[in-house]
Amino acid sequence: MATDSALAGRYTRLTDQLRELLDTGPKATRDPVARMATICALLHHKMPHFFWTGFYLLKNDQLVVGPYQGPLACAVLPGPAGVCWKGLRDGTPVIVPDVHSFEGHVACNPRSRSEIVVPVRDRTEVVGILDVDADQLDAFSDLDATGLEQIVALVFG
């Protein structure tokens, strides 16, 4: 695992790179799905401990999988159980050091061992979740939550 300062620096660089990719030049887009896809691709390939990186979007009272990178995902999380639904309900990041000890955890892949979710807002309300899994225990910290909140803000930013 990276030191705290190295991890914070990595998130700063990733946020800057995403702003450049999403907001300037011929590749700029305001489309939130395209922005989510770009965010997933960059995070998944630049963060070595990210096993699964993706978005779930609230549609008709279900969380439906959106853009993601990694192994096959659950297509729908009907709720109300699970880490993603907790993040959606609370409107704050949720860090789970061991998913097998989280009551109601939805196991889309048995190799997932820890998880972080960060709510996605469309200016006024939570409309989805960025969900990141790791195949190791206790892979996420408050630094990940802070860095990912800044990145998720770019979806509708």
Backbone torsions as a table, in degrees:
resi	resn	phi	psi	omega
1	MET	NA	147.0	179.5
2	ALA	-74.5	154.7	173.8
3	THR	-67.2	163.8	-179.9
4	ASP	-57.7	-44.5	-178.0
5	SER	-68.9	-35.7	177.9
6	ALA	-66.8	-41.2	179.6
7	LEU	-66.5	-44.1	177.9
8	ALA	-61.1	-42.3	178.0
9	GLY	-63.7	-38.6	178.5
10	ARG	-63.6	-44.0	178.5
11	TYR	-64.1	-37.6	177.6
12	THR	-62.4	-45.9	179.5
13	ARG	-63.9	-42.0	179.4
14	LEU	-64.6	-41.3	178.4
15	THR	-62.8	-44.2	177.8
16	ASP	-62.1	-43.8	179.8
17	GLN	-63.1	-42.1	179.3
18	LEU	-66.2	-40.8	176.8
19	ARG	-57.6	-43.7	-179.9
20	GLU	-65.0	-44.4	-179.3
21	LEU	-65.2	-40.6	-171.8
22	LEU	-88.2	-25.3	-169.3
23	ASP	-114.7	-8.5	-176.9
24	THR	-133.3	155.6	174.0
25	GLY	75.2	-171.5	-174.2
26	PRO	-70.1	-17.0	-179.3
27	LYS	-93.0	0.7	-179.0
28	ALA	-63.7	143.1	178.3
29	THR	-149.9	149.3	173.8
30	ARG	-101.6	-7.5	-178.2
31	ASP	-65.9	119.6	-175.6
32	PRO	-64.0	-34.6	179.9
33	VAL	-67.9	-41.6	176.7
34	ALA	-63.6	-39.0	178.6
35	ARG	-65.4	-42.0	177.6
36	MET	-62.2	-42.3	-179.7
37	ALA	-61.9	-42.8	178.9
38	THR	-65.2	-43.4	178.6
39	ILE	-60.1	-46.9	179.7
40	CYS	-59.8	-47.2	-177.7
41	ALA	-61.2	-46.8	-177.8
42	LEU	-66.1	-49.6	-179.3
43	LEU	-59.7	-46.0	-175.4
44	HIS	-62.2	-35.2	-176.8
45	HIS	-91.7	-15.1	-178.9
46	LYS	-103.7	-14.8	-178.8
47	MET	-111.3	102.1	-171.0
48	PRO	-62.2	-22.3	-179.0
49	HIS	-92.1	3.2	178.1
50	PHE	-85.8	112.7	-179.0
51	PHE	-88.2	-40.0	176.7
52	TRP	-139.4	132.0	-175.2
53	THR	-135.3	116.8	-178.6
54	GLY	-168.1	174.5	-179.3
55	PHE	-111.9	143.4	166.9
56	TYR	-117.9	133.3	-175.8
57	LEU	-113.7	136.8	-179.7
58	LEU	-75.3	117.8	179.3
59	LYS	-142.3	121.2	177.9
60	ASN	51.5	47.7	177.4
61	ASP	62.9	24.6	173.7
62	GLN	-132.9	153.6	170.3
63	LEU	-95.1	116.9	-176.2
64	VAL	-108.0	134.8	-177.4
65	VAL	-61.1	139.0	175.3
66	GLY	-115.1	-149.9	179.1
67	PRO	-58.9	138.1	177.5
68	TYR	-155.8	165.8	175.1
69	GLN	-131.7	140.1	179.4
70	GLY	123.6	-167.1	-180.0
71	PRO	-65.7	168.2	179.9
72	LEU	-52.0	144.0	-176.4
73	ALA	-112.6	165.4	168.2
74	CYS	-65.7	130.0	-178.4
75	ALA	-72.3	-33.4	-177.9
76	VAL	-139.4	137.7	171.6
77	LEU	-114.1	97.6	-172.0
78	PRO	-68.7	-21.4	178.1
79	GLY	75.2	175.9	6.3
80	PRO	-90.4	2.5	-177.1
81	ALA	-81.1	164.3	172.8
82	GLY	107.1	162.8	-177.7
83	VAL	-65.4	-44.1	-178.5
84	CYS	-61.1	-43.3	179.8
85	TRP	-66.8	-34.7	176.8
86	LYS	-62.9	-45.6	178.1
87	GLY	-61.9	-38.6	179.0
88	LEU	-66.6	-47.3	-179.3
89	ARG	-64.2	-45.2	-175.6
90	ASP	-79.4	-24.3	-178.5
91	GLY	70.9	20.2	179.5
92	THR	-135.2	158.8	176.7
93	PRO	-60.8	147.6	176.5
94	VAL	-125.3	125.8	176.9
95	ILE	-111.5	126.1	-179.6
96	VAL	-121.1	106.2	-178.0
97	PRO	-64.7	-31.5	179.8
98	ASP	-141.3	104.9	-175.0
99	VAL	-63.6	-25.3	-178.2
100	HIS	-74.1	-12.6	176.5
101	SER	-103.4	5.2	177.5
102	PHE	-92.6	113.2	-178.1
103	GLU	-61.5	128.4	179.4
104	GLY	86.4	6.9	179.6
105	HIS	-57.3	135.9	176.9
106	VAL	-96.8	114.3	-176.0
107	ALA	-91.9	94.7	176.2
108	CYS	-78.6	-28.7	178.2
109	ASN	-142.2	125.9	-176.1
110	PRO	-66.0	-15.7	179.4
111	ARG	-79.9	-13.3	178.3
112	SER	-69.0	131.1	-178.3
113	ARG	-122.8	-27.2	174.8
114	SER	-141.5	164.2	-170.6
115	GLU	-155.1	151.0	169.6
116	ILE	-135.5	138.5	173.3
117	VAL	-125.4	144.1	-179.4
118	VAL	-132.0	124.5	179.6
119	PRO	-64.0	146.4	175.9
120	VAL	-109.5	126.1	-179.4
121	ARG	-113.2	142.7	175.8
122	ASP	-102.6	47.1	-177.8
123	ARG	86.8	-41.1	-175.0
124	THR	-118.7	-31.7	-174.7
125	GLU	-142.0	161.5	176.6
126	VAL	-75.8	123.9	-177.0
127	VAL	-117.5	-1.9	-179.0
128	GLY	179.4	-170.5	-174.7
129	ILE	-141.6	136.9	162.9
130	LEU	-89.2	126.4	-177.1
131	ASP	-119.5	126.1	177.4
132	VAL	-128.0	128.5	176.9
133	ASP	-111.9	152.9	172.7
134	ALA	-125.8	152.8	178.2
135	ASP	-94.3	18.5	174.7
136	GLN	-130.1	154.8	178.7
137	LEU	-72.1	151.2	171.4
138	ASP	50.4	46.8	-175.1
139	ALA	-86.2	-9.8	-172.5
140	PHE	-124.2	150.9	-178.3
141	SER	-135.6	-179.8	175.4
142	ASP	-61.5	-28.2	176.6
143	LEU	-64.3	-39.2	175.5
144	ASP	-63.4	-43.9	-179.8
145	ALA	-59.4	-46.9	-179.5
146	THR	-63.5	-47.2	180.0
147	GLY	-63.0	-42.7	-178.9
148	LEU	-70.9	-32.6	175.9
149	GLU	-62.1	-40.4	178.4
150	GLN	-65.3	-39.5	-179.8
151	ILE	-70.0	-44.3	-178.9
152	VAL	-62.7	-30.8	178.3
153	ALA	-61.5	-19.0	-179.4
154	LEU	-76.8	-16.8	-177.8
155	VAL	-58.0	-46.7	179.8
156	PHE	-111.5	9.0	-174.4
157	GLY	-71.6	NA	NA
